[in-house]
Amino acid sequence: MSGGYRLDSDGDVEMSVPQPVYEFITAPKLKSWDQASLVTWTRERKRYVDKIAKRCATTGENPERICASVKSSLDVDILAVIARYVLFKSVAEVNDIELVAEIENRCNHLKNAHVPDLDRLFRDRLKMNLRIDDCDARILHYFADFDRIIEDNGLTTQLGICPETDPFFKPRMKQRCKLLINSLQPKELRVEIQRMVKLEHREAATSCVKLYPLVLQRARLQQHYHYLRQEFGKSKDVKTSSSGEGSSTGIKTHGSG
């Protein structure tokens, strides 16, 4: 013991309370102004801000003082062009609020003002991963992929989640549900959901919140019966194999007699 502290064999102070270990959190850099890069950067920036906030909740630091500014996260050449030709300001005058507004505007609007064929877009890109045998995980990833496709293609203004007070809330939700249902797999699940929404669960035609549990319920049920068919099939094969072996043995015994 030295000065009230316990020393280890190397002479270092033994800490009675484990010291927190923090990862080095780096702010994502925005190196391109194309829509795909902006969408990716926005996601990474949100994760970065969340990590900083979580760390500050432990350390008592002010997140606003710790977070790197949006302005400092932009490539210097891109920042110079945005300042001069988009915001009509000098780089020194540009602030984070203006940059975030411009980035959100680019992310939330159609690329090159081109309206894509929505049915074809989602048919080609939205796929149910049937290799995931956990239905809860499979359906969750399916709905998450749907929202990601919307973001990646600048369709947030047209198909993103909006408040129920929005005048276009119902038609937007109806379009979302239609696109989600049309890409469901396997075909048996898609057909069953289409029929149920048309006859028994009409509320799921205009509400993703109502559609999600319905899809999950039917997917679980279909997966359950799929497992049963597999189990009964194996059981039948075993019985057939055993029966065949017994007949073969009987013939040999009879011949030897």
Secondary structure, DSSP 8 states (H G I E B T S, - for coil): -BTTB-B-TTS-B--SS------------B---SHHHHHHHHHHHHHHHHHHHHHHHHH---HHHHS--HHHHB-HHHHHHIIIIIS-S-GGG--HHHHHHHHHHHHTS-GGG----HHHHHHHH----TT---HHHHHHHHHHHHHHHHHHTT-HHHHS---TTSTTHHHHHHHHHHHHHHT-SSHHHHHHHHHHHHHT-GGGGS-HHHHHHHHHHHHHHHHHHHHHHHHHHHHHHHHHHHHHHHHHHHHHHHHH-
